[in-house]
Amino acid sequence: SVMALPLRARYVQTQAGTVGAGVANGQATFTIQYE
């Protein structure tokens, strides 16, 4: 089986005129059930 998990990321402006990656404080929970 194949399962697609779409994930997103965004860039935030940390200083005037500077755009970079923001802090990645994320949490993911996966629940898989087989019957």
N, CA, C and O atoms as a printed pandas DataFrame, in Angstrom:
     atom_number atom_name residue_name chain_id  residue_number  x_coord  y_coord  z_coord
0              1         N          SER        A               1    0.846   -1.195    0.000
1              2        CA          SER        A               1    0.000    0.000    0.000
2              3         C          SER        A               1    0.883    1.248    0.000
3              4         O          SER        A               1    2.018    1.232    0.476
4              5         N          VAL        A               2    0.334    2.309   -0.539
5              6        CA          VAL        A               2    1.049    3.580   -0.601
6              7         C          VAL        A               2    0.207    4.637    0.083
7              8         O          VAL        A               2   -0.990    4.760   -0.179
8              9         N          MET        A               3    0.842    5.400    0.961
9             10        CA          MET        A               3    0.123    6.448    1.678
10            11         C          MET        A               3    0.847    7.767    1.479
11            12         O          MET        A               3    2.049    7.869    1.723
12            13         N          ALA        A               4    0.117    8.767    1.040
13            14        CA          ALA        A               4    0.707   10.088    0.824
14            15         C          ALA        A               4    0.439   10.965    2.031
15            16         O          ALA        A               4   -0.689   11.044    2.519
16            17         N          LEU        A               5    1.486   11.623    2.508
17            18        CA          LEU        A               5    1.349   12.512    3.660
18            19         C          LEU        A               5    1.791   13.915    3.250
19            20         O          LEU        A               5    2.984   14.220    3.268
20            21         N          PRO        A               6    0.847   14.758    2.885
21            22        CA          PRO        A               6    1.221   16.115    2.482
22            23         C          PRO        A               6    1.713   16.937    3.672
23            24         O          PRO        A               6    1.059   17.008    4.713
24            25         N          LEU        A               7    2.855   17.540    3.496
25            26        CA          LEU        A               7    3.430   18.371    4.551
26            27         C          LEU        A               7    3.661   19.770    4.006
27            28         O          LEU        A               7    3.895   19.949    2.811
28            29         N          ARG        A               8    3.597   20.747    4.874
29            30        CA          ARG        A               8    3.765   22.127    4.439
30            31         C          ARG        A               8    4.901   22.792    5.206
31            32         O          ARG        A               8    5.206   22.439    6.346
32            33         N          ALA        A               9    5.500   23.740    4.557
33            34        CA          ALA        A               9    6.522   24.563    5.206
34            35         C          ALA        A               9    6.352   25.984    4.699
35            36         O          ALA        A               9    5.920   26.201    3.566
36            37         N          ARG        A              10    6.686   26.937    5.528
37            38        CA          ARG        A              10    6.576   28.320    5.097
38            39         C          ARG        A              10    7.791   29.106    5.571
39            40         O          ARG        A              10    8.474   28.738    6.527
40            41         N          TYR        A              11    8.024   30.180    4.876
41            42        CA          TYR        A              11    9.135   31.054    5.240
42            43         C          TYR        A              11    8.577   32.283    5.937
43            44         O          TYR        A              11    7.540   32.816    5.544
44            45         N          VAL        A              12    9.265   32.721    6.961
45            46        CA          VAL        A              12    8.837   33.895    7.711
46            47         C          VAL        A              12    9.914   34.967    7.619
47            48         O          VAL        A              12   11.099   34.672    7.467
48            49         N          GLN        A              13    9.479   36.198    7.712
49            50        CA          GLN        A              13   10.427   37.305    7.658
50            51         C          GLN        A              13   10.873   37.617    9.077
51            52         O          GLN        A              13   10.081   38.069    9.904
52            53         N          THR        A              14   12.139   37.373    9.348
53            54        CA          THR        A              14   12.641   37.523   10.712
54            55         C          THR        A              14   13.186   38.914   10.964
55            56         O          THR        A              14   13.097   39.423   12.082
56            57         N          GLN        A              15   13.751   39.536    9.935
57            58        CA          GLN        A              15   14.268   40.891   10.077
58            59         C          GLN        A              15   13.878   41.679    8.838
59            60         O          GLN        A              15   13.501   41.104    7.817
60            61         N          ALA        A              16   13.971   42.981    8.933
61            62        CA          ALA        A              16   13.606   43.820    7.798
62            63         C          ALA        A              16   14.499   43.492    6.603
63            64         O          ALA        A              16   15.722   43.622    6.670
64            65         N          GLY        A              17   13.875   43.071    5.525
65            66        CA          GLY        A              17   14.622   42.783    4.311
66            67         C          GLY        A              17   15.283   41.423    4.300
67            68         O          GLY        A              17   15.994   41.090    3.351
68            69         N          THR        A              18   15.066   40.633    5.332
69            70        CA          THR        A              18   15.684   39.307    5.383
70            71         C          THR        A              18   14.590   38.253    5.516
71            72         O          THR        A              18   13.780   38.298    6.442
72            73         N          VAL        A              19   14.577   37.320    4.595
73            74        CA          VAL        A              19   13.592   36.243    4.638
74            75         C          VAL        A              19   14.336   34.921    4.764
75            76         O          VAL        A              19   15.238   34.625    3.980
76            77         N          GLY        A              20   13.952   34.144    5.745
77            78        CA          GLY        A              20   14.625   32.855    5.939
78            79         C          GLY        A              20   13.661   31.854    6.548
79            80         O          GLY        A              20   12.487   32.147    6.776
80            81         N          ALA        A              21   14.177   30.687    6.800
81            82        CA          ALA        A              21   13.337   29.648    7.381
82            83         C          ALA        A              21   13.035   29.968    8.840
83            84         O          ALA        A              21   13.909   30.416    9.583
84            85         N          GLY        A              22   11.804   29.735    9.236
85            86        CA          GLY        A              22   11.416   29.994   10.617
86            87         C          GLY        A              22   11.741   28.805   11.501
87            88         O          GLY        A              22   12.260   27.790   11.035
88            89         N          VAL        A              23   11.435   28.938   12.753
89            90        CA          VAL        A              23   11.692   27.863   13.709
90            91         C          VAL        A              23   10.673   26.752   13.477
91            92         O          VAL        A              23    9.473   27.007   13.369
92            93         N          ALA        A              24   11.158   25.534   13.403
93            94        CA          ALA        A              24   10.271   24.408   13.119
94            95         C          ALA        A              24    9.891   23.721   14.422
95            96         O          ALA        A              24   10.489   22.714   14.802
96            97         N          ASN        A              25    8.901   24.267   15.097
97            98        CA          ASN        A              25    8.361   23.616   16.288
98            99         C          ASN        A              25    7.068   22.926   15.868
99           100         O          ASN        A              25    5.993   23.525   15.900
100          101         N          GLY        A              26    7.184   21.676   15.479
101          102        CA          GLY        A              26    6.017   20.967   14.971
102          103         C          GLY        A              26    5.857   19.627   15.657
103          104         O          GLY        A              26    6.794   19.098   16.256
104          105         N          GLN        A              27    4.662   19.092   15.559
105          106        CA          GLN        A              27    4.400   17.784   16.140
106          107         C          GLN        A              27    3.443   17.054   15.215
107          108         O          GLN        A              27    2.478   17.632   14.716
108          109         N          ALA        A              28    3.721   15.790   14.997
109          110        CA          ALA        A              28    2.854   14.991   14.141
110          111         C          ALA        A              28    2.464   13.724   14.885
111          112         O          ALA        A              28    3.289   13.088   15.539
112          113         N          THR        A              29    1.204   13.375   14.772
113          114        CA          THR        A              29    0.723   12.148   15.396
114          115         C          THR        A              29    0.088   11.272   14.324
115          116         O          THR        A              29   -0.778   11.724   13.575
116          117         N          PHE        A              30    0.522   10.017   14.253
117          118        CA          PHE        A              30   -0.005    9.096   13.255
118          119         C          PHE        A              30   -0.716    7.951   13.964
119          120         O          PHE        A              30   -0.195    7.354   14.906
120          121         N          THR        A              31   -1.900    7.669   13.491
121          122        CA          THR        A              31   -2.644    6.536   14.035
122          123         C          THR        A              31   -2.994    5.597   12.886
123          124         O          THR        A              31   -3.665    5.993   11.933
124          125         N          ILE        A              32   -2.538    4.358   12.983
125          126        CA          ILE        A              32   -2.777    3.378   11.922
126          127         C          ILE        A              32   -3.516    2.194   12.533
127          128         O          ILE        A              32   -3.105    1.640   13.553
128          129         N          GLN        A              33   -4.602    1.824   11.892
129          130        CA          GLN        A              33   -5.377    0.690   12.378
130          131         C          GLN        A              33   -5.515   -0.350   11.272
131          132         O          GLN        A              33   -5.815   -0.025   10.123
132          133         N          TYR        A              34   -5.293   -1.588   11.638
133          134        CA          TYR        A              34   -5.480   -2.700   10.708
134          135         C          TYR        A              34   -6.575   -3.593   11.263
135          136         O          TYR        A              34   -6.620   -3.910   12.452
136          137         N          GLU        A              35   -7.447   -3.981   10.361
137          138        CA          GLU        A              35   -8.510   -4.885   10.793
138          139         C          GLU        A              35   -8.511   -6.129    9.908
139          140         O          GLU        A              35   -9.334   -7.024   10.102
